Amino acid sequence: MANKLPSIVGAGTGLLAFVFVGLLPSWLYGGYAGVLLATGIFGSPLTGAFAEKALIVFGSVLGVTAVAALFAVAGAAAGAAVGALLRVVPDERRSKAEPKA
């Protein structure tokens, strides 16, 4: 099985970048998408009913989840690429492949 450490580190780095860069915009745009969805379903002046609020919260949660997944996948891909370029090999595999001096 291939070494997964660079991908895991990359995914963690991507999620950390998401917290600092993408959390607020994804939350706001997801909420805006929820407002547009609620307006399209229930009509233009939103009255603040439970179903309308639930759609807005659903849009916010969906926006945050989707963008966090995007950051995690992009970070994992970047981590795997860096790991492949640097040829990260665990110590136990390295000791079998290279004779000790």
N, C-alpha and C positions, 0 to 999 in steps of 0.2 A: 504494500500500500504506500502511496506517495506521502511525502511529508506535508501535513496540513497546517503547520505552524505559521508560515507566511500568510496564508489566506485568513487564518483566524485573527492574526495581528492586524492585517489589513482591514478586516471587517470591523474590528474594535476601533481602529483609527477612523474609519468611515463613520461609525456611529458617534464617536466623539466630535468629529467635524460637524455632523448633523446637529448635535446639541448646541454647538456654538454658532453655526451659520444658518441652518435650515429649519430649526424648530419653529420660530416665530412666524416666518413667512408661510410655512406649510399650514400652520394652525389658522392663520388669518385667511389664506386663500381657500382652505377647506371650509371654513365657516361661511365665506362668501358664496362658495358653491352650494352649501346647504341652504343659504337664504334664497338663492336663485331657484333651487329645487322646490323649496317650500312655497315660494311665490308662484311657480309654475303649476303646482298642484292645487293650492288652496286659494289663489287669487292675490291681487296686489296689496291691499292693506292687510298685513299680517296682524292677527288679533292676539297672538301670544298663547294660543292653545297648546296643549301638551304635544299633539302630533307635530305641530310646526316646530316647536322647540326641539323635539326629538330628531327631526330631519336636519336641523342646523347642527346639533351635536354630532349626529352621524356623519355629516360632511366634514366637520372638524377632525373627528377621529380617523376617518378614512384618508383625509389629506395628510395627517401626521404619519399614519402607518405606511402609506404608499411612498412618501418621500424618505422616510427612515429606511425602508427596504431598498430603495434605490441607492441611498448612500452606502448601506451595508454591502450590497452586491458590487457596487463600483469600487469600494475599498478592498473587498476580497479579491477582485480581479487585479487591482493594482498591487496588492500584496503578493499575489501569486506570480505576477510578472516580475516584481523585484526579486522574489525568492528564486525564480528561474534564472534571472540574469546573474544573481550573485551565487547561484548553486549552493543554497543552504542545505547542508547535510548534517543530520544528527550525529552525535559523538559515537554511538554504538555502530552505526553504519560506516562511519569514517574509519574506525579502528579495524574493521574487517577488510576494507578496501585498500588501505594504505599500510604497508609494513612499518612497524615502529623502528626508529633509528637507534 
